[in-house]
């Protein structure tokens, strides 16, 4: 159980920290810079940041569910409720990451590559689509950062 808890805490800390950094700092900074941030964001996506975060998230949630099954909280204490709320927040975050953020990031990366390969400034349609996709990514990132804050608080309070 100790090794499982260590895996859960280390993977969860990395997952939450990286997602909060992306959602509240890197993403907003890139949007404020505008098109000049495109090459940086493309480089970041090429480093498979989305895949790494979703893999880490899957490991975190799987380990957490396993720990939940071992612990079998009775929901008779407030700490059990804090743990449940934190777990639910992490599961929702993983669902958003897999179902919404990953496909949107793939479309951003494909469109960015298309623009770069054209060797010309983006068309008005490409610019509009990129702006729409970046807006979605920003909303997902911010939502995920809030969910991770709740998840971390729940784990901290419920882990007693």
C-alpha positions in Angstrom: 0.0 0.0 0.0 2.9 2.4 0.7 4.3 2.0 -2.8 0.8 2.5 -4.3 0.3 5.7 -2.2 3.8 7.0 -3.3 2.9 6.4 -7.0 -0.4 8.2 -6.5 1.1 11.2 -4.7 4.1 11.6 -7.1 2.1 11.1 -10.3 -0.8 13.3 -8.9 1.6 16.1 -7.9 3.2 16.1 -11.3 -0.1 16.0 -13.1 -1.8 18.7 -11.1 1.3 21.0 -11.0 1.9 20.8 -14.7 -1.8 21.3 -15.5 -2.1 24.3 -13.2 1.1 25.8 -14.7 -0.3 25.3 -18.2 -3.9 26.5 -17.3 -3.1 29.6 -15.3 0.3 30.7 -16.6 1.7 29.3 -19.8 -1.6 29.2 -21.8 -2.7 32.8 -20.8 0.8 34.1 -21.5 0.8 32.5 -24.9 -2.6 33.9 -25.7 -1.5 37.4 -24.7 1.6 37.2 -26.9 -0.6 36.2 -29.9 0.7 34.6 -33.1 4.3 35.0 -32.0 3.7 32.3 -29.4 2.7 29.8 -32.1 6.2 28.2 -32.5 6.6 27.8 -28.8 3.2 26.2 -28.4 3.9 23.9 -31.4 7.2 22.9 -29.8 5.5 22.2 -26.5 2.9 20.0 -28.2 5.6 18.1 -30.2 7.1 17.2 -26.8 3.9 15.2 -26.3 2.8 17.2 -23.2 -0.8 16.2 -23.6 0.1 12.5 -23.8 2.4 12.7 -20.8 -0.3 14.5 -18.7 -3.0 12.1 -19.7 -0.8 9.1 -18.9 0.2 10.6 -15.6 -3.5 11.4 -14.9 -4.5 7.8 -15.7 -1.9 6.4 -13.4 -3.0 8.8 -10.7 -6.7 8.0 -11.0 -6.1 4.2 -11.2 -3.9 4.3 -8.1 -6.4 6.5 -6.3 -9.3 4.2 -7.1 -7.2 1.2 -5.9 -6.4 3.0 -2.7 -10.1 3.8 -2.3 -11.0 0.2 -2.6 -8.3 -0.8 0.0 -9.4 1.9 2.4 -13.1 1.5 1.9 -14.2 4.8 3.4 -17.6 4.7 5.1 -18.4 8.3 4.4 -19.1 8.7 8.1 -16.4 11.3 8.6 -15.9 14.7 6.9 -12.4 13.5 5.8 -14.0 10.8 3.7 -16.2 13.4 2.0 -13.2 15.6 1.3 -11.4 12.6 -0.2 -14.5 11.7 -2.3 -14.8 15.3 -3.6 -11.1 15.4 -4.4 -11.3 12.1 -6.2 -14.4 13.1 -8.2 -12.6 16.4 -9.2 -9.6 14.4 -10.5 -11.8 12.0 -12.4 -13.7 14.9 -14.0 -10.3 16.5 -14.9 -9.1 13.3 -16.6 -12.4 13.0 -18.5 -12.1 16.6 -19.8 -8.4 15.9 -20.6 -9.2 12.8 -22.6 -12.5 13.8 -24.2 -12.1 17.5 -24.9 -8.6 18.8 -24.4 -6.6 16.1 -26.2 -8.6 16.2 -29.5 -8.5 20.0 -29.4 -4.8 20.0 -28.8 -4.4 17.6 -31.8 -6.4 20.0 -34.0 -4.2 23.0 -32.8 -1.1 21.0 -33.6 -2.3 20.0 -37.1 -3.5 23.5 -38.0 -0.2 25.0 -36.7 1.8 22.5 -38.8 -0.4 23.3 -41.8 0.3 27.0 -41.4 4.0 26.5 -40.9 4.3 24.2 -43.9 2.5 26.7 -46.1 5.4 29.1 -45.6 3.0 32.0 -45.7 1.0 34.0 -43.2 -2.2 32.1 -42.1 -5.3 32.8 -44.1 -8.1 34.6 -42.3 -10.0 31.3 -42.0 -6.9 29.6 -40.4 -6.5 32.5 -38.0 -10.1 32.4 -37.0 -10.0 28.7 -36.5 -6.8 28.9 -34.5 -8.3 31.6 -32.3 -11.4 29.5 -31.7 -9.3 26.4 -30.8 -7.0 28.4 -28.5 -10.0 29.9 -26.8 -11.3 26.4 -26.1 -7.9 25.3 -24.9 -7.8 28.2 -22.6 -11.2 27.4 -21.1 -10.3 23.8 -20.6 -6.9 24.7 -19.0 -8.5 27.1 -16.6 -11.3 24.6 -15.7 -8.7 21.9 -15.2 -6.6 24.1 -12.9 -9.6 24.8 -10.7 -10.5 21.1 -10.6 -6.9 20.2 -9.6 -7.0 22.8 -6.8 -10.1 21.1 -5.5 -8.6 17.6 -6.0 -5.4 18.6 -4.1 -7.4 20.1 -1.3 -9.5 17.0 -1.0 -6.6 14.7 -1.0 -4.8 16.7 1.6 -7.8 16.9 3.9 -9.0 13.4 3.4 -5.7 11.7 3.5 -5.7 11.6 7.3 
